[in-house]
Amino acid sequence: MLKIENLTGGYVNIPVLKNISFEVADGELVGLIGLNGAGKSTTINEIIGLLTPYQGKISLDGLTLEKNQSDYRKKIGFIPETPSLYEELTLREHLETIAMAYDLDVEAAMVKAQPLLDMFRLSEKLDWFPINFSKGMKQKVMIICAFLVDPSLFIIDEPFLGLDPLAIADLTKLLAEEKVKGKSILMSTHVLDSAEKMCDRFVILHQGQVLAAGTLDQLRQSFGREEASLNEIYMALTAEV
C-alpha cells in the first residue's frame, strides 16, 4: 500500500503541493486527475524520490525513502510520460541493465521478459538501438521494464500517449492482471473516459490540493450528479473553484 500523509512539497522556493493525503491500497487502481499544473507530476516525483517533501510522509508497504532507500525504490515500477532510454544501449541491454539494477538474475529476467516482448511485438528488435524506435515503441520498452521488476506499486504517467490501440488494450489487460495479484497502481492521465472505466477510485488535484477523492459513485453522490461522467464531474468541480 502507498500512503501519503499531509504532504507539502515542490521545487526550491516554489511550493506546489499543499498538505495532501491519500492512499492506494493493495489491488487497487487509483486515477490521479487534474489540470496542467495541478500537482500531478510533482506528486509522482515526490513518491519516486526525485523531490524531497517539505513536510509530511510517504510510505510504501511500511517503508520510507529516508530509512530504506534501496528497498523502497525496488518496490516501484515507473512508466513516465516521456520515455527515457540510453541511446548507446540496445533493447536487450536495457533489459539486462534493469535486471542488474534490481538484483535480478539476468537470464531469468530475459525469460520473464519474453512474453512481454511478444505481446508488444518487440521480440525481433532486441538488438535495435533507441534511435531506431518510434515514440510508441520507446513507450513499450518502458512498460516492459516496469513489469519486469515485479513491483508492489506501479506509477504510470499518461500511459496511453503514443501507443497504438492494440498496445493500449494490451496495457489495460496487464494492469487488470496486476490488480488481481494485489499490486497497487497509481495512474495519472488526462484521458478521463478511459480512467472512468479502469480506475477503482479517483484523487482530483487542483492547485496543489486534493479537491475530491473517492469512487465514481461517491463523487456523484457528494456533488449531487447522479448520472454524471467523470469528465462532467471534473469539469464542474474545477469550474467552481
BAFIGU-508415 format. One line per field, with one value per residue (C-alpha): residue in three letters; x negated, y negated, z negated. Coordinates in steps of 0.001 Angstrom, whole numbers. Layout:
% BAFIGU-508415
resn c(Ala:...)
c1 c(X:...)
c2 c(Y:...)
c3 c(Z:...)
END
This chain:
% BAFIGU-508415
resn c(Met:Leu:Lys:Ile:Glu:Asn:Leu:Thr:Gly:Gly:Tyr:Val:Asn:Ile:Pro:Val:Leu:Lys:Asn:Ile:Ser:Phe:Glu:Val:Ala:Asp:Gly:Glu:Leu:Val:Gly:Leu:Ile:Gly:Leu:Asn:Gly:Ala:Gly:Lys:Ser:Thr:Thr:Ile:Asn:Glu:Ile:Ile:Gly:Leu:Leu:Thr:Pro:Tyr:Gln:Gly:Lys:Ile:Ser:Leu:Asp:Gly:Leu:Thr:Leu:Glu:Lys:Asn:Gln:Ser:Asp:Tyr:Arg:Lys:Lys:Ile:Gly:Phe:Ile:Pro:Glu:Thr:Pro:Ser:Leu:Tyr:Glu:Glu:Leu:Thr:Leu:Arg:Glu:His:Leu:Glu:Thr:Ile:Ala:Met:Ala:Tyr:Asp:Leu:Asp:Val:Glu:Ala:Ala:Met:Val:Lys:Ala:Gln:Pro:Leu:Leu:Asp:Met:Phe:Arg:Leu:Ser:Glu:Lys:Leu:Asp:Trp:Phe:Pro:Ile:Asn:Phe:Ser:Lys:Gly:Met:Lys:Gln:Lys:Val:Met:Ile:Ile:Cys:Ala:Phe:Leu:Val:Asp:Pro:Ser:Leu:Phe:Ile:Ile:Asp:Glu:Pro:Phe:Leu:Gly:Leu:Asp:Pro:Leu:Ala:Ile:Ala:Asp:Leu:Thr:Lys:Leu:Leu:Ala:Glu:Glu:Lys:Val:Lys:Gly:Lys:Ser:Ile:Leu:Met:Ser:Thr:His:Val:Leu:Asp:Ser:Ala:Glu:Lys:Met:Cys:Asp:Arg:Phe:Val:Ile:Leu:His:Gln:Gly:Gln:Val:Leu:Ala:Ala:Gly:Thr:Leu:Asp:Gln:Leu:Arg:Gln:Ser:Phe:Gly:Arg:Glu:Glu:Ala:Ser:Leu:Asn:Glu:Ile:Tyr:Met:Ala:Leu:Thr:Ala:Glu:Val)
c1 c(0:-1103:-295:-733:-193:16:-2440:-3641:-6324:-7528:-10641:-13156:-11210:-8191:-5646:-3283:-1571:278:922:2274:3175:4386:3747:3515:4457:3204:5141:6418:6011:6323:6589:4701:6663:6022:5362:1855:89:2418:-436:-212:-3807:-5083:-3228:-4792:-8265:-7864:-6835:-9710:-12250:-13183:-11903:-12129:-8964:-8980:-6871:-4661:-5346:-5303:-5445:-5196:-4429:-5663:-8994:-10196:-12923:-14608:-15082:-15038:-16031:-17124:-14246:-11719:-12887:-12805:-9089:-8243:-7732:-7562:-6299:-6952:-5037:-8190:-10262:-13840:-16258:-20040:-20900:-24025:-22207:-20187:-16787:-18411:-20985:-18250:-16508:-19760:-20613:-17218:-17660:-21060:-19810:-17055:-19352:-17518:-19090:-19698:-18981:-15765:-14723:-15152:-12973:-10357:-10549:-9839:-6007:-6027:-8277:-5914:-2851:-4259:-5778:-9381:-10855:-12682:-14003:-16267:-19414:-17945:-19054:-16540:-17325:-15509:-12387:-9248:-7839:-5293:-7994:-10035:-6956:-6525:-10136:-9382:-6295:-8252:-10972:-8397:-6671:-9956:-10836:-7527:-6988:-4500:-3466:-3090:-3196:-2017:-2102:94:-316:1650:-313:-1996:-536:1486:4957:3654:908:3444:5599:2552:1510:5059:5140:1772:2878:6069:3965:1640:4600:5742:2248:2691:465:1114:1417:1378:2212:2041:3990:5999:7931:10888:13101:10501:9817:13524:13553:10247:9921:11397:11075:10001:7965:8710:5936:6487:3954:1861:4680:6956:10201:12102:11435:13472:15150:17173:20393:19071:18121:21549:23302:21083:21760:25349:24652:26165:25674:22617:19491:16076:15353:18567:17871:14321:15264:17958:15640:12776:15138:16499:13076)
c2 c(0:-3528:-6027:-9790:-11782:-15582:-16059:-19555:-19881:-21158:-22755:-25098:-28065:-27031:-25098:-23132:-20573:-21795:-19247:-16438:-12976:-9848:-6117:-3463:-99:3311:4494:1003:-1292:-4951:-7677:-10908:-13587:-17288:-20165:-21001:-22500:-20885:-18959:-15500:-15334:-16873:-14211:-11471:-13000:-13138:-9462:-8197:-10352:-12961:-15588:-15750:-16800:-19995:-18136:-15066:-11381:-8952:-5224:-2124:1166:-486:-1560:-5134:-6611:-8127:-4821:-2154:-3884:-803:1461:-1360:-2095:1588:1679:-854:-275:-3677:-4329:-8019:-10171:-10746:-7589:-7855:-5393:-5205:-5852:-3671:-582:1913:3106:6296:4278:2097:5183:6624:3308:3161:6736:5934:2701:4630:7546:9957:12940:11636:14913:15471:11858:12281:15401:13443:10575:12782:12868:9078:8688:10930:9019:5665:7025:6263:9775:9168:5794:6905:5727:2407:-923:-3574:-5760:-3159:-3174:-5255:-7066:-4304:-1622:-3520:-3683:72:562:-1485:630:3877:2605:1648:5028:6906:5898:7162:4096:3599:236:-793:-4524:-5324:-8857:-9410:-5788:-5988:-8733:-7384:-3884:-2299:-876:2696:1670:-284:2842:4933:2488:2325:6120:6249:3696:5659:8790:6942:5726:9321:10115:7416:4742:1061:-1184:-4994:-6328:-9970:-10722:-13340:-10628:-10655:-8333:-5574:-6402:-6110:-2534:-1425:-3077:-1957:-5385:-8886:-11641:-15011:-17553:-21251:-23983:-21596:-20356:-17321:-18775:-15493:-11767:-8579:-6156:-7498:-6760:-8564:-11584:-11579:-11431:-14053:-16597:-15687:-14489:-11010:-10216:-12337:-11009:-11526:-14212:-16074:-15910:-17086:-19996:-21095:-20863:-22814:-25444:-26085:-26656)
c3 c(0:850:-1864:-1539:-4721:-4954:-2114:-1305:1336:4649:6077:4462:3089:5187:3084:5309:3074:10:-2711:-532:-1829:-43:197:2898:1414:2493:5536:6321:9327:8389:11008:10278:12113:12560:14937:16101:13096:10570:8954:10540:11761:8538:6554:8669:8330:4552:4457:6602:4781:7364:4941:1154:-701:-2750:-5275:-5537:-4981:-2064:-2807:-651:-2358:-5540:-4009:-3507:-1342:-4373:-6191:-3450:-220:1761:695:1188:4747:5720:4902:7633:11345:13042:16569:17350:19791:21837:22466:21230:22820:23169:26812:26627:25282:27303:26123:24840:22895:21390:20029:18718:17030:15344:14097:12593:11026:9221:8264:10560:12268:15794:17565:15626:16252:20005:19901:17945:20446:23459:23158:22799:25813:27785:26588:27639:30850:29915:29907:33177:32008:29134:30900:32017:30538:29374:32372:34482:32273:32725:29655:29233:29348:26757:24540:24877:23740:20625:19963:20303:17957:15317:15436:15495:11916:10461:8220:5394:6842:10468:11140:14640:16036:19111:20230:23469:25220:28332:28027:30812:29971:29715:27273:25205:24975:24014:21283:19931:19728:17950:15366:14675:14122:11727:9697:9245:7922:5283:6814:6172:9240:9393:12854:13866:17024:18892:20758:18392:20441:20126:16478:15669:16996:15466:12057:8754:7167:8121:6495:8051:7579:8093:7348:5289:3068:3024:4284:4063:3729:3933:6297:9205:7315:4237:6304:7938:4568:2942:5647:6477:10023:10028:13727:14483:16147:14566:17155:16323:12576:13052:15289:12840:9832:11370:12745:9245:7635)
END
